Amino acid sequence: MPEGAREAILRGSYRFRASQQKDAKLRAQLFGSGAIMQEAIKAAGILQEKYNVAADLWSVTSYKQLYRDGNACERWNMLHPTEPQRTPFVAAQLKDTEGPLVAATDYVKALPESISQWMPRPLIALGTDGFGRSESRAMLRDFFEVDAKHIVLATLTGLMREGRIEAAAVNQAVADLGINPEKPDPFAV
């Protein structure tokens, strides 16, 4: 357990690793949980090496706990309008961060999306909405678009949406990463 992370781990998320790229002009926040964390770590490396994007890594230990905390704050604030308003834990954690917020999970997209309302910027959620597949983990993650290359693409898309990079750079990344843009939508199959 990282030193000083115990409380954050129990509350639902902690900064696993801050980017060492202090001078990078582009930044992002990547959220992983469980086994998919390895894909987020790989994505952070690709973002740094190929695209000069500094990516901070966050480990989400419990989306359920973050969701409960957010709703508890909302309820308390509603019932105590004249008191200082409470801030959800995830909002407090991210208030001084920069760049797109990208969450990847081996669970359904709705899980990270359930806490997006308390995040300081729009969240791009990647998840495995589906069932009945028996391929290898690598093939499954590629099929559901939650592997490292899709995390990289989601991050670059977030930077494009923020006006930080051009659409042509994202289009080039699709080619460079070997992503087939004409592949059937995994959520419509």
C-alpha positions as CSV (number, residue, x, y, z in Angstrom):
1,M,0.0,0.0,0.0
2,P,1.4,3.4,-0.9
3,E,2.4,5.5,2.1
4,G,-0.4,7.9,3.1
5,A,-3.0,6.2,0.7
6,R,-4.9,4.2,3.2
7,E,-7.8,6.6,3.8
8,A,-8.2,7.3,0.0
9,I,-8.1,3.6,-0.8
10,L,-11.0,3.0,1.7
11,R,-12.9,6.0,0.3
12,G,-12.8,4.7,-3.2
13,S,-9.8,6.1,-5.2
14,Y,-6.2,7.3,-4.8
15,R,-3.5,8.7,-7.0
16,F,-1.5,5.7,-7.9
17,R,1.2,7.7,-9.7
18,A,1.7,11.3,-10.7
19,S,3.4,11.9,-14.0
20,Q,7.1,12.7,-13.8
21,Q,6.7,15.0,-16.8
22,K,6.5,18.3,-15.0
23,D,7.2,20.4,-18.2
24,A,4.6,18.7,-20.4
25,K,2.1,21.1,-22.0
26,L,-0.5,18.4,-22.3
27,R,-1.9,16.6,-19.2
28,A,-4.5,13.9,-18.6
29,Q,-6.0,11.9,-15.7
30,L,-6.3,8.2,-16.2
31,F,-8.5,6.0,-14.0
32,G,-8.1,2.2,-13.8
33,S,-9.4,-0.4,-11.5
34,G,-8.4,-4.0,-10.9
35,A,-6.8,-5.8,-13.8
36,I,-7.5,-3.0,-16.2
37,M,-5.0,-0.8,-14.3
38,Q,-2.2,-2.5,-16.2
39,E,-3.8,-1.2,-19.4
40,A,-4.0,2.3,-18.0
41,I,-0.3,2.1,-17.0
42,K,0.6,1.1,-20.5
43,A,-1.5,3.9,-21.9
44,A,0.3,6.4,-19.7
45,G,3.6,5.2,-21.1
46,I,2.4,5.5,-24.7
47,L,1.0,8.9,-24.1
48,Q,4.3,10.1,-22.6
49,E,6.6,8.5,-25.2
50,K,4.6,9.1,-28.5
51,Y,2.5,12.1,-27.7
52,N,4.2,14.1,-25.0
53,V,1.2,13.9,-22.7
54,A,1.8,13.7,-19.0
55,A,-0.8,11.3,-17.5
56,D,-1.5,11.0,-13.8
57,L,-2.7,7.5,-12.9
58,W,-5.6,7.0,-10.4
59,S,-6.6,3.6,-9.0
60,V,-10.3,3.3,-8.3
61,T,-10.8,0.9,-5.5
62,S,-14.6,1.3,-5.3
63,Y,-16.9,3.2,-7.7
64,K,-19.7,2.1,-5.4
65,Q,-18.1,3.9,-2.4
66,L,-17.4,7.1,-4.5
67,Y,-21.1,7.0,-5.7
68,R,-22.4,6.6,-2.1
69,D,-20.2,9.5,-1.0
70,G,-21.3,11.8,-3.8
71,N,-25.0,11.0,-3.1
72,A,-24.5,11.5,0.7
73,C,-23.0,14.9,0.0
74,E,-25.8,15.8,-2.3
75,R,-28.4,14.8,0.3
76,W,-26.7,16.6,3.1
77,N,-26.3,19.8,1.0
78,M,-30.0,19.7,0.1
79,L,-31.1,19.2,3.7
80,H,-28.7,21.9,5.0
81,P,-28.8,24.8,2.6
82,T,-27.5,27.4,5.0
83,E,-24.6,25.3,6.1
84,P,-21.2,25.1,4.3
85,Q,-21.8,22.7,1.4
86,R,-19.9,19.4,1.4
87,T,-17.8,18.3,-1.5
88,P,-17.8,14.7,-2.7
89,F,-14.5,13.0,-2.2
90,V,-13.8,12.5,-5.9
91,A,-14.5,16.2,-6.6
92,A,-12.0,17.2,-3.9
93,Q,-9.4,14.8,-5.3
94,L,-9.6,16.2,-8.8
95,K,-10.1,19.9,-8.2
96,D,-6.5,20.9,-8.9
97,T,-5.9,18.5,-11.8
98,E,-5.7,19.3,-15.5
99,G,-6.6,17.6,-18.7
100,P,-9.2,15.0,-19.9
101,L,-10.6,12.5,-17.4
102,V,-10.5,9.0,-18.8
103,A,-11.8,5.9,-16.9
104,A,-11.3,2.4,-18.2
105,T,-12.9,-0.6,-16.5
106,D,-13.6,-4.3,-17.2
107,Y,-17.1,-3.6,-15.9
108,V,-19.9,-1.7,-17.7
109,K,-19.4,2.0,-18.7
110,A,-22.2,3.0,-16.4
111,L,-20.0,2.3,-13.4
112,P,-17.5,5.1,-13.9
113,E,-20.3,7.2,-15.4
114,S,-22.1,7.0,-12.1
115,I,-19.6,9.3,-10.5
116,S,-19.0,11.7,-13.5
117,Q,-21.5,14.3,-12.1
118,W,-19.0,15.1,-9.3
119,M,-15.9,15.4,-11.6
120,P,-14.7,18.8,-12.6
121,R,-14.7,18.1,-16.3
122,P,-16.5,15.7,-18.6
123,L,-15.5,12.0,-18.1
124,I,-14.7,9.7,-21.0
125,A,-15.7,6.2,-19.8
126,L,-14.6,3.0,-21.4
127,G,-16.2,-0.3,-20.3
128,T,-17.1,-3.8,-21.4
129,D,-20.8,-3.5,-21.9
130,G,-21.5,-7.0,-23.1
131,F,-21.2,-10.7,-22.4
132,G,-20.9,-14.1,-24.0
133,R,-17.4,-13.8,-25.4
134,S,-14.7,-16.4,-24.8
135,E,-11.7,-14.9,-26.4
136,S,-8.4,-14.1,-24.6
137,R,-8.3,-11.1,-22.3
138,A,-6.3,-9.1,-24.8
139,M,-8.9,-9.9,-27.6
140,L,-11.8,-9.0,-25.3
141,R,-10.2,-5.7,-24.3
142,D,-9.6,-4.9,-27.9
143,F,-13.1,-5.9,-28.8
144,F,-14.7,-3.7,-26.1
145,E,-12.1,-0.9,-26.7
146,V,-10.8,-0.8,-23.2
147,D,-7.1,-1.7,-23.9
148,A,-4.1,0.6,-23.7
149,K,-4.5,1.9,-27.3
150,H,-8.1,2.8,-26.8
151,I,-7.3,4.6,-23.6
152,V,-4.7,6.5,-25.5
153,L,-7.2,7.4,-28.2
154,A,-9.8,8.4,-25.6
155,T,-7.3,10.7,-24.0
156,L,-6.3,12.3,-27.3
157,T,-9.9,12.7,-28.1
158,G,-10.4,14.5,-24.8
159,L,-7.5,16.8,-25.6
160,M,-9.1,17.5,-29.0
161,R,-12.4,18.3,-27.3
162,E,-10.6,20.7,-25.0
163,G,-9.1,22.5,-28.0
164,R,-5.6,21.4,-27.0
165,I,-4.8,19.3,-30.1
166,E,-6.1,19.1,-33.7
167,A,-8.5,16.5,-35.1
168,A,-5.8,15.5,-37.6
169,A,-3.5,14.5,-34.7
170,V,-6.2,12.2,-33.3
171,N,-6.9,10.8,-36.8
172,Q,-3.2,10.0,-37.2
173,A,-3.2,8.3,-33.8
174,V,-6.0,6.0,-35.0
175,A,-3.7,4.9,-37.8
176,D,-0.6,4.8,-35.7
177,L,-2.3,2.7,-32.9
178,G,-3.7,0.2,-35.5
179,I,-7.3,0.9,-34.6
180,N,-9.8,0.0,-37.2
181,P,-12.3,3.0,-37.3
182,E,-14.8,0.9,-39.3
183,K,-14.9,-2.0,-36.9
184,P,-18.5,-2.7,-35.7
185,D,-19.6,-0.9,-32.5
186,P,-19.1,-3.5,-29.7
187,F,-22.2,-2.2,-27.9
188,A,-24.4,-2.7,-31.0
189,V,-23.4,-6.2,-31.7
